[in-house]
Structure formats: structure tokens, C-alpha cells
Amino acid sequence: MLKGFSLEERSWIMYDWANSVYSSVVTAAVLPIYFTSLTAAVGISGAMSSVYWGYGAAAASLIVALFAPLLGALGDYKGMKMRLLRVFLAIGVVSTAALAFFTGWQVILGIAIITAVGFAGAAIFYDASLVDVTTPERMDRVSSYGFAIGYIGGSTIPFVASIALIMFGHHIGVPRVLATRLSFVITAVWWAVFSIPILTHVKQKHYLEHEAGLLAASFRRISTTLRNVQVYKRVFLFLVAYFFYIDGVGTIIRMATIYGAAVGIGTQTMMVALVVIQIVAFPCAIIFGRLAEKFGSAVMLFIGIGIYVVISILGFRMTTAADFWGVAMLVATAQGGIQAISRSHFGKMIPKQKFNEFFGMYDIFSRFAAILGPMMFAVLTQVTGNPRFGVLSVIGQFTLGALFLWLSERSARAAAAPRKVVA
């Protein structure tokens, strides 16, 4: 599959293979269901479990959002990008393994927040290193193959092994709780081992030379970029669009199994459906990348947003296992594609010498979006006592995302006269 890619491109793509297992096991499936079982054991209802999980997801996103611009700016300096990736990778791997050694729901929620910080922090520098491994013309393809490889390998192989151990481990003397804990260890080991290629073969090619007072200089660069908002108008309009629509995508990823459990969908049904999602999403992510090369990445983003509006409407009405399967298959067609094309679409419009700084901003918009979605879901569920109303907030966010994406593309076509950049 990766025969037509360079060593650097293959090594970069393999990090999606490495970290995608985290998204399946910790973010989407095993940990949320495990957390629900821990809260249920102490008498906490399914609705309140959704509330606590939503607040925890929001807290993790807030932590990363506060530091993302500074981290991105620091990553633009020579040698810093891969060093910072290693730091956050270590935080994510160690804390994920630590989930296996605790059982209190409050402690598990706290560790889950730390794992999310490690995962998201590493993602800033992984996304930003796309410019170091390929050309703008190949970004859509390389980015979409990253998500595709993540789905078929990183998400499916260790995820299926973990689910099989949880569901059938009792036949070989492995209780379900122990199997669940072992899944966190499997996740941590897989993530660490398959991160070796990117740490070994990807080097930072575009950078700024070090200067005195690195932190202060990084703050100054962020301030300068923000003051030049009119120069980067298309970029900032896209970031606002991304804020809204990726909020909807992230909310669905984070809250799907918690929501499914709350409306009565069986655990086994959700687990099997999530495995099938990874398999179906594999070719769909590649197809999105190929179509983006033919029709343009913006067109494919509009299509992805439209699919997610339909998903949200169907999710609100979901009552049966068949409904869950229908929603799951629609998610599979768009989830990898919309994330991959967002990354490459953004990468093609930003200056190379500020790649990390801009991807720091890209991440802060996604992190603050990740705060808003779960928070609104949690608040609406708490106020109404019905998790279905949490789904309604997502539709408005996709609509606003489409509006600002249109404005971003309109500003690019309008091509206003060049403005003087503030020094």
C-alpha cells in the first residue's frame, strides 16, 4: 500500500498506525464503557456518568488549548519539534498504561485527562511535521493515507484483540475487568512501538534558528501573527469553520458509546459496530483523499459536514441496535476523510516557516471546540435529564462550520489587495 511513498512519508504515516489505537480504546470505546461500569457500581446513573465524562473531556481539552499556541511557536525552532513530540508521547503512553492499575472512577477520570493531554500534545507536532515529509501537492494523499492506515491497522488490530479478550477472555480464565485493564496496556505498548519510525526517520527541515529568550520570543511571534489577521484572513476564517465542525465530529467520537449506553444500546452491539467502523473507514479515508485531489479539498469538507448533519439527526432519533448500525456506517464514510482533509487543506494555506505556530493555533481551535461540544452535551443532558437533547447542539455547530468554510473559500477567491505585514 505504501510502495509509492518515500521513507519519510511512510514513517510519518505510521504514526497514525501507532496512535489510532488510543482513539479507539481510550477515547471512543473501552474506557468510556469501563468508566460507565465503575460509576454504575457506586449507584451513579447513566445520564450522570455522561455528564462526568463530558466534563472530563472538556477539562482535558482546556489544558491543551491553553498551551497549544506556545507549544506550536516553540516547535518552530530548530530541533524542538521532535523533542516536544517525544515528551508528549511519553506522557500519553505512560498514563495510558497507568489506567490498568486503578479502579476508582474519580482516579480513572483524572488519568484519562492526562492521557488526553499527552495524545493531543503529540498530535500538534505530528500534524505540523507533514510539511517536513512531503510537498503541498501530495499533502491530501499523504494525510488521508495516514488516517486510512490508522483505521485498518492501529485501530483495528489491537482494538479487535482487546475486544476479543474482553468478550471471550473468561473462556481462558481472564475475567472481563482484567481483560479491560490489559487492553490499556496493549494500547500503550502498540502506541510506543510503532512510534519508532517517526522518531527515527522524520527530521525537522523547516525551522527558525534559536534566539535569546526562547519563551519570550515565542510569545512575540504569536502576537505578531494575531496582529496580521487580515493578511491571513482565509486561514483564520477556516480556523473558525474548523472550530465549529470539528467540535461536532469530536463530540460524536467522545460521547457515542456513553450516549449509546444511556439510550439502551447493548455493549456488545456497540463494540462490534466500532470494529466495523474502522474497517469501512479505511477505504473511505483514501477515497476522500483521491476525490480531494480531483475536486478540491474544500468541496470534500462540505460533503463531510453534510454527512455529519445527517448523522446527528439520525442519532437524535436512535432507539434500536439497527439505528446504531446505520449511524455507525455513516460515521465510517466521513470520519477519517473530514479529519485528514482538514489537516492537509490547512497545511496548504500556511507559511512553512510558521508551520508549527499555525498548527498550534489549529490545535487550540480543535481543543476549545472539544471543550464546547462535550460541555454542551453534558449541560443539556443534566438540565433535561435526557441525553438525546445533547445531540441537538451538534447540528448547529456543523451548520456554522459550513458557513465559515464558505466565507474562507470566498475570501480566497476574492483575493483582496496585499496588505503590509506588521513586523
KAJOMO-V671522 format. One record per residue. N is the residue number from 0. RES is the residue in one small letter. SS is DSSP state (H for helix, E for strand, C for the rest). OMEGA is omega in degrees with one decimal (* if undefined). D_CENTER is the distance of its C-alpha to the mean C-alpha in Angstrom with 1 decimal. Layout:
n=[N & N]
res=[RES & RES]
ss=[SS & SS]
omega=[OMEGA & OMEGA]
d_center=[D_CENTER & D_CENTER]
This chain:
n=[0 & 1 & 2 & 3 & 4 & 5 & 6 & 7 & 8 & 9 & 10 & 11 & 12 & 13 & 14 & 15 & 16 & 17 & 18 & 19 & 20 & 21 & 22 & 23 & 24 & 25 & 26 & 27 & 28 & 29 & 30 & 31 & 32 & 33 & 34 & 35 & 36 & 37 & 38 & 39 & 40 & 41 & 42 & 43 & 44 & 45 & 46 & 47 & 48 & 49 & 50 & 51 & 52 & 53 & 54 & 55 & 56 & 57 & 58 & 59 & 60 & 61 & 62 & 63 & 64 & 65 & 66 & 67 & 68 & 69 & 70 & 71 & 72 & 73 & 74 & 75 & 76 & 77 & 78 & 79 & 80 & 81 & 82 & 83 & 84 & 85 & 86 & 87 & 88 & 89 & 90 & 91 & 92 & 93 & 94 & 95 & 96 & 97 & 98 & 99 & 100 & 101 & 102 & 103 & 104 & 105 & 106 & 107 & 108 & 109 & 110 & 111 & 112 & 113 & 114 & 115 & 116 & 117 & 118 & 119 & 120 & 121 & 122 & 123 & 124 & 125 & 126 & 127 & 128 & 129 & 130 & 131 & 132 & 133 & 134 & 135 & 136 & 137 & 138 & 139 & 140 & 141 & 142 & 143 & 144 & 145 & 146 & 147 & 148 & 149 & 150 & 151 & 152 & 153 & 154 & 155 & 156 & 157 & 158 & 159 & 160 & 161 & 162 & 163 & 164 & 165 & 166 & 167 & 168 & 169 & 170 & 171 & 172 & 173 & 174 & 175 & 176 & 177 & 178 & 179 & 180 & 181 & 182 & 183 & 184 & 185 & 186 & 187 & 188 & 189 & 190 & 191 & 192 & 193 & 194 & 195 & 196 & 197 & 198 & 199 & 200 & 201 & 202 & 203 & 204 & 205 & 206 & 207 & 208 & 209 & 210 & 211 & 212 & 213 & 214 & 215 & 216 & 217 & 218 & 219 & 220 & 221 & 222 & 223 & 224 & 225 & 226 & 227 & 228 & 229 & 230 & 231 & 232 & 233 & 234 & 235 & 236 & 237 & 238 & 239 & 240 & 241 & 242 & 243 & 244 & 245 & 246 & 247 & 248 & 249 & 250 & 251 & 252 & 253 & 254 & 255 & 256 & 257 & 258 & 259 & 260 & 261 & 262 & 263 & 264 & 265 & 266 & 267 & 268 & 269 & 270 & 271 & 272 & 273 & 274 & 275 & 276 & 277 & 278 & 279 & 280 & 281 & 282 & 283 & 284 & 285 & 286 & 287 & 288 & 289 & 290 & 291 & 292 & 293 & 294 & 295 & 296 & 297 & 298 & 299 & 300 & 301 & 302 & 303 & 304 & 305 & 306 & 307 & 308 & 309 & 310 & 311 & 312 & 313 & 314 & 315 & 316 & 317 & 318 & 319 & 320 & 321 & 322 & 323 & 324 & 325 & 326 & 327 & 328 & 329 & 330 & 331 & 332 & 333 & 334 & 335 & 336 & 337 & 338 & 339 & 340 & 341 & 342 & 343 & 344 & 345 & 346 & 347 & 348 & 349 & 350 & 351 & 352 & 353 & 354 & 355 & 356 & 357 & 358 & 359 & 360 & 361 & 362 & 363 & 364 & 365 & 366 & 367 & 368 & 369 & 370 & 371 & 372 & 373 & 374 & 375 & 376 & 377 & 378 & 379 & 380 & 381 & 382 & 383 & 384 & 385 & 386 & 387 & 388 & 389 & 390 & 391 & 392 & 393 & 394 & 395 & 396 & 397 & 398 & 399 & 400 & 401 & 402 & 403 & 404 & 405 & 406 & 407 & 408 & 409 & 410 & 411 & 412 & 413 & 414 & 415 & 416 & 417 & 418 & 419 & 420 & 421 & 422]
res=[m & l & k & g & f & s & l & e & e & r & s & w & i & m & y & d & w & a & n & s & v & y & s & s & v & v & t & a & a & v & l & p & i & y & f & t & s & l & t & a & a & v & g & i & s & g & a & m & s & s & v & y & w & g & y & g & a & a & a & a & s & l & i & v & a & l & f & a & p & l & l & g & a & l & g & d & y & k & g & m & k & m & r & l & l & r & v & f & l & a & i & g & v & v & s & t & a & a & l & a & f & f & t & g & w & q & v & i & l & g & i & a & i & i & t & a & v & g & f & a & g & a & a & i & f & y & d & a & s & l & v & d & v & t & t & p & e & r & m & d & r & v & s & s & y & g & f & a & i & g & y & i & g & g & s & t & i & p & f & v & a & s & i & a & l & i & m & f & g & h & h & i & g & v & p & r & v & l & a & t & r & l & s & f & v & i & t & a & v & w & w & a & v & f & s & i & p & i & l & t & h & v & k & q & k & h & y & l & e & h & e & a & g & l & l & a & a & s & f & r & r & i & s & t & t & l & r & n & v & q & v & y & k & r & v & f & l & f & l & v & a & y & f & f & y & i & d & g & v & g & t & i & i & r & m & a & t & i & y & g & a & a & v & g & i & g & t & q & t & m & m & v & a & l & v & v & i & q & i & v & a & f & p & c & a & i & i & f & g & r & l & a & e & k & f & g & s & a & v & m & l & f & i & g & i & g & i & y & v & v & i & s & i & l & g & f & r & m & t & t & a & a & d & f & w & g & v & a & m & l & v & a & t & a & q & g & g & i & q & a & i & s & r & s & h & f & g & k & m & i & p & k & q & k & f & n & e & f & f & g & m & y & d & i & f & s & r & f & a & a & i & l & g & p & m & m & f & a & v & l & t & q & v & t & g & n & p & r & f & g & v & l & s & v & i & g & q & f & t & l & g & a & l & f & l & w & l & s & e & r & s & a & r & a & a & a & a & p & r & k & v & v & a]
ss=[C & C & C & C & C & C & H & H & H & H & H & H & H & H & H & H & H & H & H & H & H & H & H & H & H & H & H & H & C & H & H & H & H & H & H & H & H & H & H & H & H & C & C & C & C & H & H & H & H & H & H & H & H & H & H & H & H & H & H & H & H & H & H & H & H & H & H & H & H & H & H & H & H & H & H & C & E & C & C & H & H & H & H & H & H & H & H & H & H & H & H & H & H & H & H & H & H & H & H & H & H & C & C & C & H & H & H & H & H & H & H & H & H & H & H & H & H & H & H & H & H & H & H & H & H & H & H & H & C & H & H & H & H & C & C & H & H & H & H & H & H & H & H & H & H & H & H & H & H & H & H & H & H & H & H & H & H & H & H & H & H & H & H & H & H & H & H & H & H & H & H & H & C & C & C & H & H & H & H & H & H & H & H & H & H & H & H & H & H & H & H & H & H & C & C & H & H & H & H & H & H & C & C & C & C & C & C & E & C & C & C & C & C & H & H & H & H & H & H & H & H & H & H & H & H & H & H & C & C & C & C & C & H & H & H & H & H & H & H & H & H & H & H & H & H & H & H & H & H & H & H & H & H & H & H & H & H & H & H & H & H & H & C & C & C & C & H & H & H & H & H & H & H & H & H & H & H & H & H & H & H & H & H & H & H & H & H & H & H & H & H & H & H & H & H & C & H & H & H & H & H & H & H & H & H & H & H & H & H & H & H & H & H & H & H & H & H & C & C & C & H & H & H & H & H & H & H & H & H & H & H & H & H & H & H & H & H & H & H & H & H & H & H & H & H & H & H & C & C & C & C & H & H & H & H & H & H & H & H & H & H & H & H & H & H & H & H & H & H & H & H & H & H & H & H & H & H & H & H & H & H & H & H & H & C & C & C & H & H & H & H & H & H & H & H & H & H & H & H & H & H & H & H & H & H & H & H & H & H & H & H & H & H & H & C & C & C & C & C & C & C & C & C]
omega=[-174.7 & -176.0 & -177.0 & -178.0 & 177.2 & 178.6 & -180.0 & 178.4 & 179.3 & -179.1 & 177.7 & 179.3 & -176.6 & 177.0 & 172.9 & 174.3 & -176.4 & -170.0 & -178.3 & 177.4 & 176.9 & -178.8 & -178.5 & -171.9 & -172.7 & -175.8 & -166.7 & -165.1 & -167.0 & -177.0 & 177.8 & 179.4 & 176.3 & 178.6 & 178.4 & 179.2 & 179.1 & 179.1 & 178.7 & -178.7 & 178.6 & 172.8 & 179.2 & -176.7 & 178.0 & 179.7 & -179.5 & 174.4 & 176.4 & 179.7 & -178.5 & -180.0 & 177.8 & 178.0 & 177.8 & 177.5 & 178.2 & 179.9 & 179.2 & -179.5 & 179.6 & -179.9 & -179.3 & -178.0 & -178.0 & -175.8 & -174.3 & -179.2 & 179.9 & 178.9 & 178.9 & 179.2 & 176.9 & -178.4 & 178.4 & -179.6 & -173.7 & 175.1 & -173.8 & -173.2 & -176.7 & 176.7 & 179.2 & 175.9 & 179.4 & -178.6 & -176.9 & 173.9 & 179.3 & 178.2 & -178.1 & -177.4 & -177.5 & -178.6 & 176.2 & 176.6 & -178.1 & 178.0 & -177.1 & -170.0 & -179.2 & -177.6 & 178.5 & -174.6 & 178.2 & 179.2 & 179.1 & 178.6 & 178.5 & 178.6 & 178.3 & 177.2 & 179.7 & 178.8 & -179.5 & 177.4 & 178.7 & -179.9 & -176.2 & 178.4 & 177.8 & -178.0 & 178.1 & -174.2 & 172.4 & 179.4 & -176.9 & -179.6 & 175.3 & -179.0 & -178.3 & -173.7 & -175.8 & 179.7 & 178.8 & -177.9 & -177.1 & -173.5 & -179.9 & -178.0 & -178.2 & -179.2 & -178.6 & 176.1 & 175.2 & 178.6 & -178.9 & 178.8 & 177.6 & -179.2 & -172.0 & -178.3 & -174.7 & 180.0 & -169.0 & -171.9 & 179.9 & 179.0 & 178.1 & 178.4 & -179.9 & -179.1 & 178.9 & 179.1 & -180.0 & -174.6 & -172.9 & -177.2 & -178.9 & 178.3 & 178.6 & 174.9 & 178.4 & -179.7 & -176.1 & -179.7 & 178.6 & 178.7 & 177.9 & 178.9 & 178.4 & 179.1 & 177.6 & 176.9 & 177.1 & 180.0 & -177.7 & -178.7 & 179.4 & -178.8 & -177.4 & -174.4 & -174.9 & 169.8 & -176.9 & -179.6 & -178.6 & 178.9 & -176.6 & -168.2 & -178.8 & -179.8 & 179.8 & -177.9 & -179.2 & -174.4 & 172.4 & 176.7 & 179.2 & 176.6 & -177.4 & 179.4 & -172.8 & -179.4 & -179.7 & 179.2 & 179.1 & 177.0 & 179.9 & 180.0 & 177.3 & 179.6 & 179.6 & 179.1 & -179.6 & 178.8 & 178.2 & -174.3 & -179.9 & 177.7 & -178.5 & -173.6 & -179.7 & -179.9 & -176.0 & 175.0 & 176.6 & 180.0 & 176.4 & 176.8 & -179.5 & 178.3 & -174.8 & -173.0 & 179.0 & 172.8 & 178.6 & 178.8 & -178.5 & 178.9 & 179.1 & 178.9 & -173.7 & -170.4 & -172.2 & -175.9 & 175.8 & 179.2 & 179.6 & 178.2 & -177.8 & -179.1 & 170.2 & 177.1 & -176.7 & -179.0 & -177.8 & 177.7 & -178.3 & -179.5 & -178.9 & -179.9 & -179.8 & 174.8 & -179.0 & 177.5 & -177.6 & -177.3 & -179.4 & -177.7 & -178.6 & 178.9 & -178.3 & 178.6 & 178.0 & 179.4 & 177.3 & -179.6 & 179.2 & 178.9 & 177.2 & 176.9 & -176.7 & -173.3 & -178.1 & -176.3 & -179.7 & 178.9 & -178.8 & 175.6 & 176.7 & 178.7 & 178.7 & 178.3 & 178.9 & 177.8 & -178.6 & 173.6 & 177.4 & 178.3 & -178.4 & 179.7 & 179.1 & 178.7 & 178.3 & -176.6 & -172.4 & 177.6 & -174.0 & 176.1 & 178.5 & 176.6 & -179.6 & 179.1 & 178.7 & 177.7 & -178.2 & -179.0 & 176.2 & 175.9 & -178.4 & -177.8 & -170.3 & -169.5 & -179.7 & -177.8 & -176.3 & 177.8 & -178.6 & -177.4 & 174.4 & -177.9 & -177.8 & 177.8 & 177.9 & -177.9 & -177.3 & -175.3 & -175.7 & -179.0 & -175.2 & -176.1 & 177.8 & -172.9 & -178.7 & 179.4 & -179.5 & 176.7 & 170.3 & 176.5 & 174.9 & -178.5 & 179.6 & 176.9 & 179.2 & -179.7 & 178.9 & 174.5 & -179.9 & 173.7 & -173.2 & -175.0 & 178.1 & -180.0 & 179.0 & 177.2 & -177.9 & -177.8 & -179.2 & 176.9 & -178.7 & -177.5 & -175.4 & -175.2 & -178.0 & -177.6 & 179.6 & -177.6 & 174.8 & -178.6 & -175.1 & -177.7 & -175.2 & -176.3 & 178.6 & -179.2 & 176.4 & 179.3 & 178.0 & 177.1 & 179.0 & -179.7 & -177.5 & 174.2 & 176.8 & 178.5 & 178.8 & 179.8 & 177.8 & 179.5 & 177.7 & 179.9 & 179.7 & 176.4 & 178.7 & 180.0 & -179.1 & 178.6 & -179.6 & 178.5 & 178.3 & -178.7 & *]
d_center=[23.6 & 22.9 & 26.6 & 26.3 & 23.9 & 25.0 & 24.7 & 22.3 & 20.1 & 20.2 & 19.4 & 16.3 & 15.2 & 16.0 & 13.4 & 10.9 & 13.6 & 13.7 & 10.3 & 9.2 & 11.8 & 10.1 & 7.5 & 10.8 & 13.2 & 12.0 & 9.2 & 10.7 & 14.2 & 16.6 & 16.0 & 15.9 & 19.1 & 20.6 & 20.1 & 21.8 & 24.6 & 25.2 & 25.5 & 27.7 & 29.9 & 30.9 & 31.5 & 28.3 & 27.7 & 24.7 & 24.2 & 24.4 & 22.0 & 19.4 & 20.5 & 20.1 & 16.7 & 15.5 & 17.3 & 15.8 & 12.1 & 13.5 & 15.4 & 12.7 & 10.9 & 14.4 & 15.3 & 12.6 & 13.4 & 17.0 & 16.9 & 14.4 & 17.2 & 19.7 & 17.6 & 16.9 & 20.6 & 21.7 & 19.7 & 21.8 & 24.9 & 26.4 & 25.0 & 22.5 & 19.2 & 19.5 & 21.2 & 18.4 & 15.8 & 18.3 & 18.6 & 15.0 & 14.8 & 18.0 & 16.9 & 13.9 & 16.3 & 19.3 & 17.8 & 16.3 & 19.8 & 21.3 & 20.0 & 22.7 & 25.5 & 25.4 & 26.1 & 26.4 & 23.7 & 23.7 & 23.2 & 20.4 & 18.6 & 19.3 & 18.1 & 14.8 & 14.3 & 15.3 & 13.0 & 10.0 & 11.7 & 12.3 & 8.9 & 7.6 & 11.1 & 11.3 & 8.3 & 10.5 & 13.4 & 12.0 & 10.9 & 14.2 & 16.2 & 15.9 & 19.1 & 20.9 & 20.7 & 21.5 & 23.1 & 21.9 & 23.6 & 21.5 & 18.0 & 17.1 & 18.4 & 17.0 & 13.4 & 13.8 & 15.5 & 12.8 & 10.5 & 13.8 & 15.0 & 11.9 & 12.7 & 16.4 & 16.7 & 14.0 & 13.0 & 16.6 & 19.1 & 18.3 & 16.9 & 20.2 & 22.2 & 20.8 & 21.4 & 24.8 & 25.7 & 24.9 & 26.7 & 29.6 & 29.9 & 32.7 & 34.9 & 34.9 & 35.2 & 31.6 & 31.0 & 27.8 & 26.9 & 27.5 & 25.5 & 22.5 & 22.9 & 23.4 & 20.0 & 18.4 & 20.8 & 20.0 & 16.3 & 17.2 & 19.9 & 17.9 & 15.1 & 18.0 & 20.3 & 18.2 & 17.0 & 20.7 & 20.8 & 18.5 & 20.4 & 23.6 & 23.6 & 21.3 & 23.2 & 22.7 & 25.0 & 24.5 & 25.2 & 27.5 & 30.4 & 30.5 & 32.6 & 34.3 & 32.3 & 28.8 & 27.1 & 29.5 & 29.1 & 25.3 & 25.8 & 28.5 & 26.2 & 23.6 & 26.5 & 28.0 & 24.9 & 24.7 & 28.4 & 28.0 & 25.8 & 28.3 & 28.2 & 24.4 & 24.7 & 22.7 & 19.8 & 19.8 & 20.3 & 17.3 & 15.2 & 16.8 & 16.0 & 12.3 & 12.5 & 13.9 & 12.4 & 8.7 & 10.0 & 11.5 & 8.7 & 6.7 & 10.3 & 11.2 & 8.6 & 9.7 & 13.2 & 14.2 & 16.2 & 17.5 & 18.7 & 20.1 & 22.1 & 23.4 & 24.8 & 26.4 & 24.3 & 25.3 & 23.1 & 24.3 & 23.5 & 19.9 & 19.5 & 21.2 & 19.3 & 15.9 & 17.5 & 18.9 & 15.6 & 14.4 & 17.9 & 18.1 & 14.7 & 15.9 & 18.7 & 17.1 & 14.4 & 17.5 & 19.5 & 17.2 & 17.5 & 21.3 & 21.8 & 20.0 & 22.6 & 25.4 & 24.6 & 22.3 & 18.6 & 19.3 & 21.1 & 18.3 & 15.9 & 18.7 & 19.0 & 15.4 & 15.8 & 19.1 & 17.9 & 15.5 & 18.6 & 20.5 & 18.0 & 18.2 & 22.0 & 22.4 & 20.2 & 22.6 & 25.5 & 24.3 & 27.0 & 27.4 & 25.7 & 26.5 & 24.5 & 21.5 & 21.9 & 22.2 & 19.0 & 17.2 & 18.7 & 17.8 & 14.1 & 14.5 & 16.2 & 13.5 & 9.9 & 9.7 & 12.1 & 10.9 & 7.6 & 10.1 & 12.8 & 11.3 & 10.8 & 14.3 & 15.9 & 15.2 & 16.3 & 19.5 & 20.6 & 20.4 & 23.1 & 22.7 & 24.4 & 21.9 & 18.7 & 17.2 & 18.5 & 17.0 & 13.5 & 14.0 & 14.7 & 11.8 & 9.6 & 12.2 & 12.0 & 8.3 & 9.3 & 12.5 & 11.1 & 9.2 & 12.8 & 14.6 & 13.3 & 13.7 & 16.8 & 18.4 & 17.8 & 19.4 & 22.2 & 23.2 & 23.3 & 25.3 & 27.7 & 28.3 & 28.1 & 26.4 & 22.6 & 23.1 & 23.5 & 20.0 & 18.9 & 21.2 & 19.4 & 16.4 & 19.0 & 20.1 & 16.8 & 16.3 & 20.0 & 19.6 & 16.7 & 19.1 & 21.9 & 20.5 & 19.2 & 22.8 & 24.2 & 22.2 & 23.6 & 27.0 & 27.2 & 26.6 & 29.4 & 31.6 & 31.5 & 33.2 & 35.6 & 34.4 & 34.3 & 35.3 & 32.5 & 33.1 & 33.9]
